[in-house]
Structures are given as structure tokens and as C-alpha cells.
């Protein structure tokens, strides 16, 4: 039986990202070096925002092979909210 892992999906008018803790990506076997520069991370680097078009697939594929079942909670970003101008570029 799989355990549900609820993650937040953030979107703006042009794009979307899934927020996930870096330790969780490691736990489920995502190759951190495979994540593209189109993803972002928090200033501390503890949270990674996976870009929806290709990097989110790394997460989804790894979760399919793990004990976890993905559940997304959609959050529409406002201009004042966290976006690519306030996040760091992703670094493995």
C-alpha cells in the first residue's frame, strides 16, 4: 500500500512548479544533477521547485517506483508571491 505525499503545485500565468524538499528527492532516488536550470530552489536550497514541463516528470517517475503516491495541491501565484525573481536558480 502506498503512502500519500501531498505537495504544492505553484503556477503563474505562464508556467508551473512542484515544490518538494531536497531530502525527499534524494530519498526516492531522483538524480539531482538531472534537474534542469528551468527549476528553482529556495534561498536555503532545502526546497526545490521543479519545472512542470520536464523536471516534474523526474519526481513523478521516481514516486511511481517508490512507496509514495503523489497528491498535488494547486496554488496560483500572485505577483507578490514567491516567483522566479525571488527564488535562486537550481543548483545540484
N, C-alpha and C positions, 0 to 999 in steps of 0.2 A: 504494500500500500504506500502510495506517495504522500509526502508531506507538502502542503500548500505553502508556497513562498510568495508573499504579496510584495510587489514592487511598484514604484510610482513611474508612470509614463508622463513625461512633460512634453508639451507641444506649443509651438508658436505658429503664426500663420504659414510658415514655410517648411517647418521641419519638426522632428520629434526625437526624444532621447529617453532611454530607460535608465533610471538611477539605481545603482547597485553598489554595495560595499565591495571594495577591492578584495578583502579576505574571502568573500563568498565566491568571487570569480576564481580565485586560487583553489578553494575547496572543491569546486565542481570541475576543475581541470581546464579552464579557459587559458589559452596561451596569451599572456598579457602582451607579448610582442606582436601578436597578430591583430591587435586593435589599431584601427586607422587613426590618422590625425584629425578626422572629422568628429571624433568623440572628444569629450572634455572630462575634466576632473575638478573636484573641489580644491580649494587652496591648500588644504592639508594633504590632498591626494588619497584620502580614505574613501571617498565616494567617486565612482566613475559614472559618467553619463554617456551611455552607449548610443551612438547614432543609429537611427531606425533602419536605414537602407541596407547596411551590411553588417555592422558590428553587433547589432541586436541579435542577429542570427547566430553569432558565436555563443551568446548566452542561451538562447532557446535550444540550440542543438545540444549543448552541454547539459542543460536541465533535462532534456528528453532522455539522456543516458544516465541520469542521476536519480536519487530518491525524491527529488523535488518536482512539484507541479507548479507552474508559473501562473500567478493571478496578477493582472495589471489594474492599477487604479489610475485613471486618466486625470491629469491636472493641466488645464490650459494656462499657459504662462501669460502674465500681464507684462507690460513694458517695465514696470518697477520690480518684477520678479527676477529670479536668477536666470540669466541667459548667457549666450556665448561671450558677451562683453565683460561679464563679471566672473566667468569661470576660467580656469587655466586650460591650456591645450593639454591633451592627454600625453602622459609620459609613462612608459612601461616600468 
